[in-house]
Amino acid sequence: MTAWYEKSFGSDYMIVYRHRNWEQAVREVERMSSWLSLPGAAKILDIGCGTGRHSLALASLGYCVTGVDLSEVLLEQAREHDKEGQIEALIHGDMRRLPIPDGSFRATVNLFTSFGYFEDEADNHRVLKEIRRVLTENGQFLIDFLNPDYVRNHLVPHSRRVDGPTGLLIDEVRKIKNNCVRKQITIQPESDSKAARIYEERVCLLSLEWFEHALAEAGLAIGRVYGDYEGNTYDQMESPRMIMTGRVSS
C-alpha cells in the first residue's frame, strides 16, 4: 500500500500550495539562519527541501546547501528553479535513511512542518537520529514545526478555493484523529466531480516535551524555541509555530 506522502507530494501538490511565497521564504530564512549564527559558507542540509524555496534562499546567503527529498517530482521543480546552480546538490532520499555520510554537515534545517509524517512513532525518532548522524560534532539543527495546541484551537475544518491558473476547485477538509491532523484534499474541475483527484495529508501533533525527550535520545539538545518567524518567544497556547534550534549534545 502506498503511503500518503508518496502519493500527495506530486504535481498536484504544486497546485494546492501554489500560494506559498518565494520572497517570503527568503525573509523567513534570513531570520531563522541568523538564529544559528553559522559561519560563512557553512554546509547545511535541507531535509524535506521540496521545490527548493528554502534551499535557494539559504544558498543566496552564501551557505553551501544540499537539499534532500523523497519526491522526485518536487526535486525536479527545485532543479528548474535553481537555474544558476546555487544549490550544491539535490538528492532523492528518505529522511528516515538519509543517503548522506556521517558527520557531513555543520547544520540541518527541517522547515515548514516537514516532520511528523509517520504514524509509527519509531519512524519520527529515526529522523532525529539521522539528523544527529549527519551532523558534525559541533553541529546545529533547526526544526520548524507547527504548535500542536495552537492547531487544536484554531483548526479550520473546511475550506474551498479555485486555483486561478488552472481553474481547478481545491476542497480541503481537516480533522484531528489519533493525535494527528488529517487533511483530505480534493482537486477537480468545478463542473466535473467525476474527474476529482483525492489526497490525504497527515501530521502528528508532537508536543515540545516529545521533542525534548526524542532529541535527547538522539544525542541532540534544544537551545531556544521561537513561536513564529518573527522570532517571538514560544507560548504554548498562543504561538502559531514551534521553531526549535539546538545542537549536538556534549
RAHUFEN-V951653 format. One record per run of one state. SS is the DSSP state (2 for helix, 1 for strand, 0 for the rest). FROM is the first residue (numbers start at 0). TO is the last residue. Records with the same first field share a line. If there is no record, write none. Layout:
SS=FROM-TO, FROM-TO
This chain:
0=0-2, 8-9, 16-20, 36-41, 47-51, 60-62, 69-70, 81-87, 92-92, 94-95, 97-103, 110-119, 146-146, 154-156, 162-166, 177-178, 189-191, 195-195, 204-206, 218-218, 226-231, 233-239, 248-249
2=3-7, 10-15, 21-35, 52-59, 71-80, 120-133, 147-153, 192-194, 207-217
1=42-46, 63-68, 88-91, 93-93, 96-96, 104-109, 134-145, 157-161, 167-176, 179-188, 196-203, 219-225, 232-232, 240-247
